[in-house]
Amino acid sequence: MYPLFDVFCLNETEATITTGVDVKSIEDGKKSCRVLLERGCGSVILTMGDNGAVYMDSKVAFHVPVQQKVTPVDTTGAGDAFMGALAYYMVSHPNITIEEQIKRSVYIATRSVLKQGTQSSFPDKHELPANLF
């Protein structure tokens, strides 16, 4: 199944279960990504909560840290906020780099943990900086 994924996106817990690598650090995250690439994924995005995200493909690997540390109110839905934002950027802004797409998605996911709830915590467009669009 792995070769069918152009982009395989998962969080630390899912990566630990899927790869057997106990993801506790950025380096662990990179190891986990390498396992998934060896299994045939085209690229891997590993979300890591307040540690941002790791991206890896056959040519490049990088870490995108959160831009600002925050005190979370509720982390439920942060992954959904990240994935929704990433899908938006991949479809609506294909000319910006994957690194920038992930950076913007990390920012939006970080904003989502500042409110209670899942969908109700997702920031509205007017609540976000104009440079994200």
Secondary structure, DSSP 8 states (H G I E B T S, - for coil): -GGG-SSEEEEHHHHHHHHS----SHHHHHHHHHHHHHTT-SEEEEE-GGG-EEEEESS-EEEE--SS----S--TTHHHHHHHHHHHHHHH-TTS-HHHHHHHHHHHHHHHTTSSSSGGGS--GGGS-GGG-
